[in-house]
Amino acid sequence: MKHYLLAFGILCQFAAAVDVGDARDPLALERYPYSWIVGYEKDDSLRPREFALSRVDKTRRHIRVEHEVRASATREWATYEMPQGTHAGDVYDHYLAELGSDSLFSCRGRDCGRSNHWANYIFKQAILFGPDANQFYLAAEHGDHLIALYVIERGNKRVYAHLEVLRPESKVALTTNEVLLERLAGNGLGVIDGLTPGREGRLDEADLVLLTELGQGLAIFSDQTIYVVCHLYGSADPQVLLEQSQRCAEVAVQGLTTDSGPSLLPFAAGPLLPRTGGKASRLELVMPHRLSHKP
């Protein structure tokens, strides 16, 4: 009887693992192995759409995305369910391997904001709601398309990936870290958007691409000195976190360095400069001689 029930359970799982309706993989992007589509929509009408390039926050009653693109675009989306036992991070890494070189912004865990806001306000898919610590988001520009990927492991351990593709009517200007340059020029301090150091201070491929692009923009500070500060938090000993954040800052300096850019100095803050609100682990650019200036 037990063998019968086990076999029946396996058959039910495979029976459920069938794409809904006329669903397909948007842009023919390779899906995570053995996943299946549980929600799909293709809208070829040109309508105003929003594309998030930062974390999502809520102020009083309003959802706020600090950096986003608004454009008239078509939209296609698919929501995938993963096989049991899949880790959300593995799904994110799968798509990052395809889209990493086109990355504009990425976040993970609580640095993305609240999962509830992404699920119910940004994507309007309640099935995507889960613990804030279990979420990943990636925004990318792929040819003529803008791609948003959201991955979540829900409280019941089921993992979902939501892939949304916009095709704008015309080319849009994407300046993820434009505000950072303005802050540096004004009051000498700014957090690098779209980048969160991973475990042990690691920076992934998408992070390095972002740093290379940002490095070009730093050319306006060519005769000045900028400190690249890595803040890193975790359960490890503070001295270990300081050593890891030093390596993080050094790798970031390499990514930001250009022939015509400013003098960049790595600095390890580790967990010793906490702040309320905003991201905990982060990379920050600091120009000390400007810190006393008001914007």
C-alpha positions in Angstrom: 0.0 0.0 0.0 2.8 2.4 0.8 4.5 1.7 -2.5 1.2 2.4 -4.3 0.7 5.7 -2.5 4.3 6.8 -3.2 3.9 5.9 -6.9 0.6 7.8 -7.0 2.2 10.9 -5.4 5.0 10.9 -8.0 2.4 10.6 -10.8 0.4 13.4 -9.4 3.5 15.7 -9.2 4.4 15.0 -12.8 0.7 15.5 -13.9 0.8 18.9 -12.2 4.1 19.8 -13.8 2.4 20.9 -17.1 2.4 24.5 -18.4 -1.0 26.3 -18.3 -2.9 27.1 -21.4 -0.8 28.4 -24.3 2.1 29.4 -22.1 5.6 29.7 -23.4 9.0 30.9 -22.2 9.2 34.7 -22.7 12.0 35.5 -25.2 12.7 31.8 -25.3 14.8 32.2 -22.2 15.8 28.8 -20.9 13.7 27.9 -17.9 15.1 26.3 -14.7 15.2 22.5 -15.2 12.0 20.7 -14.6 10.1 23.8 -13.7 6.6 24.5 -15.2 4.5 27.6 -15.9 1.6 28.2 -13.5 0.6 31.6 -14.8 1.1 33.4 -18.1 0.0 36.4 -20.0 1.0 38.1 -23.2 -0.3 41.7 -23.9 0.8 43.2 -27.2 -0.9 46.5 -26.6 1.3 49.5 -26.0 0.5 50.8 -22.5 2.3 52.8 -19.8 4.3 50.3 -17.8 6.7 50.6 -14.8 10.0 48.8 -14.5 11.7 48.8 -11.1 15.4 49.6 -10.7 15.6 49.7 -6.9 14.1 48.2 -3.8 10.5 48.7 -3.0 9.4 50.6 0.1 6.2 51.8 1.6 5.7 55.3 3.1 2.5 55.7 4.9 -0.1 54.4 2.5 2.0 54.7 -0.7 4.4 52.2 -2.4 7.6 53.9 -3.4 10.2 52.7 -5.9 13.1 55.2 -5.8 14.4 54.3 -9.2 12.1 53.1 -12.0 11.5 53.5 -15.7 8.1 54.4 -17.1 7.6 53.6 -20.7 4.9 52.7 -23.2 5.5 49.0 -23.8 4.1 45.6 -24.6 4.3 43.0 -21.8 4.7 39.2 -21.5 5.1 37.4 -18.2 5.3 33.8 -16.9 5.3 32.5 -13.4 7.2 29.2 -12.8 6.9 26.7 -10.0 10.0 24.7 -9.2 10.4 21.0 -8.3 10.3 20.2 -4.6 13.7 20.7 -2.9 14.8 23.5 -5.2 16.7 26.3 -3.6 15.7 29.9 -4.6 19.3 30.9 -4.9 19.9 28.2 -7.5 17.0 29.5 -9.6 18.3 33.0 -9.3 21.8 31.9 -10.3 20.4 30.0 -13.3 18.8 33.2 -14.8 21.8 35.3 -13.7 24.0 33.1 -15.9 21.8 34.1 -18.9 21.2 37.8 -18.0 24.1 38.8 -15.8 26.0 40.7 -18.5 22.8 42.7 -19.1 22.1 43.4 -15.4 21.0 46.9 -14.3 20.0 46.2 -10.7 19.8 43.2 -8.4 19.0 42.6 -4.7 18.4 39.8 -2.4 16.7 39.2 0.9 15.6 42.1 3.0 17.6 44.5 0.8 14.8 44.2 -1.8 12.2 45.6 0.7 9.0 43.7 1.6 8.0 40.6 -0.4 4.4 41.6 0.1 5.0 44.8 -1.9 6.6 43.0 -4.8 3.9 40.3 -4.9 0.8 42.4 -4.5 1.7 45.8 -5.8 4.5 45.4 -8.3 3.7 42.1 -10.0 0.1 41.7 -8.7 0.7 38.0 -8.1 -0.2 36.9 -4.6 1.5 33.5 -5.1 4.8 35.4 -5.0 4.4 36.4 -1.4 6.9 34.9 1.1 9.4 35.6 3.8 11.4 38.8 3.0 14.7 36.9 3.6 13.9 34.4 0.8 13.6 36.8 -2.2 15.7 37.7 -5.1 15.2 40.4 -7.8 17.1 41.1 -11.0 16.4 43.8 -13.6 18.2 43.6 -16.9 18.2 45.2 -20.4 18.3 42.5 -23.0 18.4 43.8 -26.6 15.3 45.9 -27.1 13.6 44.4 -24.0 13.6 45.1 -20.3 13.5 41.9 -18.1 12.4 41.7 -14.5 13.0 38.5 -12.6 11.6 37.8 -9.1 12.4 34.6 -7.2 10.8 33.7 -3.9 10.8 30.7 -1.6 7.5 30.7 0.3 6.9 29.6 3.8 5.7 26.2 2.6 9.1 25.7 0.9 7.7 26.0 -2.6 9.9 28.1 -4.9 8.5 30.4 -7.7 10.1 32.5 -10.3 8.3 35.3 -12.0 9.7 36.5 -15.3 8.3 39.7 -16.9 9.4 41.1 -20.2 8.7 44.6 -21.5 9.3 45.8 -25.0 9.3 49.7 -25.0 8.0 51.5 -28.0 11.3 53.4 -28.1 14.7 53.2 -26.5 14.6 54.3 -22.8 17.5 55.9 -20.9 18.5 53.7 -18.0 20.7 55.5 -15.5 20.6 53.3 -12.3 23.3 55.2 -10.4 22.8 58.8 -11.8 21.5 59.9 -8.3 24.7 58.5 -6.7 26.9 60.8 -8.9 24.7 63.7 -7.9 25.0 62.9 -4.2 28.8 62.5 -4.5 29.1 65.9 -6.2 26.8 67.5 -3.6 27.6 66.1 -0.2 30.3 63.5 -0.8 28.4 60.3 0.1 26.4 57.7 -1.7 25.4 54.0 -1.6 25.9 52.1 -4.8 22.4 51.1 -6.0 21.7 47.6 -7.4 24.5 45.9 -5.5 24.6 44.0 -2.2 27.8 42.2 -1.2 27.0 38.5 -0.8 28.2 36.1 1.9 31.8 36.7 3.0 31.7 40.0 1.0 31.6 38.3 -2.4 30.6 40.3 -5.5 29.0 38.3 -8.4 29.2 38.8 -12.2 26.3 41.2 -12.3 27.9 43.3 -9.5 31.2 43.6 -11.4 29.4 44.6 -14.6 27.6 47.4 -12.7 30.8 48.6 -11.1 32.5 48.8 -14.5 29.7 50.9 -15.9 29.7 53.1 -12.8 33.4 53.6 -13.1 33.0 55.3 -16.4 30.7 57.9 -14.7 33.3 58.6 -12.0 35.5 60.2 -14.6 34.0 63.6 -13.6 36.0 63.2 -10.3 39.2 62.4 -12.1 41.4 64.7 -10.0 40.0 63.7 -6.6 40.1 60.8 -4.1 37.1 58.6 -3.4 37.0 55.9 -0.6 35.2 52.7 -1.6 33.7 51.5 1.7 32.4 48.0 2.2 29.9 47.4 5.1 29.4 43.8 5.8 27.1 42.2 8.4 26.5 38.7 9.7 26.9 36.3 12.6 30.7 35.9 12.2 33.3 37.5 14.5 33.6 41.2 13.8 37.3 40.8 13.0 36.5 38.2 10.4 33.8 40.5 8.9 36.3 43.3 8.8 38.8 41.1 6.9 36.1 40.0 4.4 34.9 43.6 3.9 38.5 44.6 3.1 38.6 42.1 0.3 35.2 43.2 -0.8 36.3 46.8 -1.0 39.5 45.9 -2.9 37.6 43.9 -5.5 35.1 46.8 -5.9 38.1 49.2 -6.5 39.3 47.0 -9.2 35.9 47.0 -10.9 35.5 50.8 -10.6 39.1 51.7 -11.8 39.5 53.3 -15.2 42.4 55.1 -16.8 40.8 58.5 -16.5 39.0 58.1 -13.2 39.6 59.3 -9.6 42.0 57.8 -7.1 40.1 55.0 -5.4 41.0 53.7 -2.0 39.4 50.6 -0.4 38.2 50.8 3.2 36.7 48.1 5.4 33.9 49.2 7.7 32.7 45.7 8.4 29.8 45.8 10.9 31.1 48.7 12.8 29.1 51.6 11.3 25.5 50.5 11.5 22.7 52.7 10.6 18.9 52.7 10.9 16.9 52.1 7.7 18.3 51.3 4.2 20.6 48.5 3.4 22.9 46.9 6.0 25.6 45.2 3.9 26.4 47.7 1.2 29.1 49.4 -0.8 29.4 53.1 -0.3 31.5 55.8 -2.0 32.8 58.6 0.2 34.6 61.8 -0.5 35.6 63.0 3.0 36.5 66.6 2.0 32.9 67.1 0.8 31.1 65.6 3.8 30.6 68.9 5.6 28.9 70.4 2.5 25.2 70.6 2.3 23.5 69.4 -0.9 
